[in-house]
Amino acid sequence: MANHITDLRLRADIKTAKEAAKILKISPGMMYHIEEGLKKPSSKLAISMSCLFGCSLEEIFLPFHATNSDNNKTKGVS
């Protein structure tokens, strides 16, 4: 999950993990741990993150390539 959550945050135009933590009402340390892949968000936190980042729950828990069906189609996978 390392850098994956960071990419989602940046895509949502939230510049810092500290800013995201404040909005999500979690500690900055917890947000840093999630972004570094040291911790996974709870289901409740993941729902909040998906709303904040404008993405699906799958995008929170799965790497980008696992949810990108276009990549699979170009590789001949259906």
C-alpha positions as CSV (number, residue, x, y, z in Angstrom):
1,M,0.0,0.0,0.0
2,A,3.1,2.2,0.2
3,N,2.7,5.4,-2.0
4,H,-0.7,4.1,-3.2
5,I,-2.6,6.1,-0.6
6,T,-0.2,9.0,-1.2
7,D,-1.1,9.0,-4.9
8,L,-4.8,8.9,-4.1
9,R,-4.4,11.8,-1.7
10,L,-2.4,13.9,-4.2
11,R,-4.9,13.1,-6.9
12,A,-7.6,14.6,-4.6
13,D,-5.5,17.7,-4.4
14,I,-4.7,17.2,-0.7
15,K,-1.1,18.3,-0.5
16,T,0.0,16.8,2.8
17,A,-0.6,13.8,4.9
18,K,-1.1,16.1,7.9
19,E,-3.9,18.0,6.1
20,A,-5.6,14.6,5.2
21,A,-5.2,13.5,8.8
22,K,-6.9,16.6,10.2
23,I,-9.9,16.2,7.8
24,L,-10.1,12.5,8.6
25,K,-9.8,13.2,12.4
26,I,-6.9,10.9,12.8
27,S,-3.4,11.6,14.0
28,P,-0.8,12.6,11.5
29,G,1.3,9.7,12.6
30,M,-1.5,7.3,11.7
31,M,-1.8,8.9,8.3
32,Y,1.9,8.6,7.7
33,H,1.8,4.9,8.8
34,I,-1.0,4.2,6.3
35,E,0.8,6.0,3.5
36,E,4.0,4.1,4.3
37,G,2.2,0.8,4.2
38,L,2.9,0.1,7.9
39,K,-0.8,0.1,8.8
40,K,-4.1,-0.5,6.9
41,P,-7.1,1.7,7.5
42,S,-10.1,0.3,9.3
43,S,-13.2,-0.2,7.2
44,K,-14.8,2.9,8.7
45,L,-11.6,5.0,8.0
46,A,-11.4,3.5,4.5
47,I,-14.9,4.7,3.7
48,S,-14.0,8.2,4.9
49,M,-10.9,8.1,2.8
50,S,-12.7,7.0,-0.3
51,C,-15.2,9.9,0.2
52,L,-12.4,12.4,0.8
53,F,-10.2,11.2,-2.1
54,G,-13.1,10.6,-4.5
55,C,-12.3,7.0,-5.2
56,S,-13.8,3.6,-4.6
57,L,-13.0,1.3,-1.6
58,E,-11.3,-1.0,-4.0
59,E,-8.8,1.7,-4.8
60,I,-8.1,2.2,-1.1
61,F,-7.4,-1.5,-0.5
62,L,-6.0,-2.7,-3.9
63,P,-3.1,-1.4,-5.9
64,F,-3.9,0.7,-9.0
65,H,-3.1,-2.1,-11.5
66,A,-5.5,-4.5,-9.8
67,T,-8.5,-2.2,-10.4
68,N,-7.5,-0.9,-13.8
69,S,-9.5,-3.0,-16.3
70,D,-8.1,-1.1,-19.2
71,N,-4.6,-2.5,-18.4
72,N,-6.0,-6.0,-18.4
73,K,-7.7,-5.5,-21.8
74,T,-4.5,-4.3,-23.4
75,K,-2.6,-7.3,-22.1
76,G,-5.2,-9.7,-23.6
77,V,-6.8,-10.5,-20.3
78,S,-10.6,-10.4,-20.2
